[in-house]
Amino acid sequence: MADFHSWNISDFVVSVLFCYVAYRWVASRRLAPLPPGPKGLPVLGNSYQIPAHKQWLRFDEWIKEYGMLCPHPPGLSHRNRF
């Protein structure tokens, strides 16, 4: 069994470096590119950019600038049309 008191500084540095590289590798593989859209804050998102009244005007501006996120609303695919 390993005695953790016998670790020296190089063992610690190698362990930290390994954890950092592993974290960066996992983080880079799981993050898919985001669709185009307005930049938001980490916790608030875009809620501070949406006015209290007439929100649809802001959404319309975003649609004109970034395009529709979902061009075909769910349930209205070509198979479900009359």
C-alpha positions as CSV (number, residue, x, y, z in Angstrom):
1,M,0.0,0.0,0.0
2,A,1.3,3.5,-0.9
3,D,2.4,5.7,1.9
4,F,1.2,9.2,1.1
5,H,3.7,10.8,3.4
6,S,6.5,9.6,1.1
7,W,5.3,11.7,-1.8
8,N,7.6,14.5,-2.9
9,I,6.9,17.7,-4.8
10,S,7.5,16.2,-8.2
11,D,4.8,13.5,-7.5
12,F,2.4,16.3,-6.6
13,V,3.2,18.4,-9.7
14,V,2.8,15.4,-12.0
15,S,-0.6,14.5,-10.4
16,V,-1.9,18.0,-10.7
17,L,-0.7,18.3,-14.3
18,F,-2.3,15.0,-15.1
19,C,-5.7,16.1,-13.6
20,Y,-5.5,19.4,-15.5
21,V,-4.8,17.7,-18.8
22,A,-7.5,15.1,-18.2
23,Y,-10.1,17.8,-17.3
24,R,-9.2,19.9,-20.4
25,W,-9.5,16.8,-22.6
26,V,-12.9,15.8,-21.2
27,A,-14.2,19.4,-21.4
28,S,-13.2,19.9,-25.0
29,R,-14.8,16.6,-26.1
30,R,-18.2,17.1,-24.5
31,L,-18.8,20.8,-25.4
32,A,-20.6,21.0,-28.8
33,P,-20.5,24.3,-30.6
34,L,-23.4,26.5,-29.7
35,P,-25.8,27.9,-32.3
36,P,-25.5,31.5,-33.2
37,G,-27.2,33.9,-30.8
38,P,-26.8,36.8,-28.5
39,K,-24.0,36.6,-25.8
40,G,-25.3,36.1,-22.3
41,L,-24.0,36.2,-18.8
42,P,-23.0,32.9,-17.1
43,V,-25.9,32.8,-14.6
44,L,-28.4,35.3,-16.0
45,G,-28.2,34.2,-19.6
46,N,-30.0,36.7,-21.8
47,S,-32.8,37.6,-19.3
48,Y,-31.3,41.0,-18.7
49,Q,-31.6,41.7,-22.5
50,I,-35.3,41.0,-22.6
51,P,-37.6,43.9,-21.8
52,A,-40.5,43.6,-19.3
53,H,-43.0,44.6,-22.0
54,K,-43.3,43.7,-25.7
55,Q,-40.7,40.9,-25.5
56,W,-41.6,39.7,-29.0
57,L,-40.0,42.8,-30.4
58,R,-36.6,41.7,-29.0
59,F,-37.2,38.1,-30.2
60,D,-38.0,39.4,-33.6
61,E,-34.7,41.4,-33.7
62,W,-32.8,38.3,-32.7
63,I,-34.5,36.2,-35.4
64,K,-33.6,38.8,-38.0
65,E,-30.0,38.9,-36.8
66,Y,-29.3,35.3,-36.0
67,G,-32.0,33.4,-37.8
68,M,-34.5,30.9,-36.4
69,L,-33.2,28.4,-33.9
70,C,-35.8,25.8,-34.9
71,P,-37.0,26.4,-38.5
72,H,-39.8,23.8,-38.2
73,P,-41.7,23.9,-34.9
74,P,-42.0,20.5,-33.2
75,G,-44.9,18.5,-34.4
76,L,-45.1,20.3,-37.7
77,S,-42.7,18.1,-39.7
78,H,-43.5,17.2,-43.4
79,R,-45.1,14.0,-42.2
80,N,-47.6,15.7,-39.9
81,R,-49.0,18.3,-42.3
82,F,-52.5,17.9,-43.7
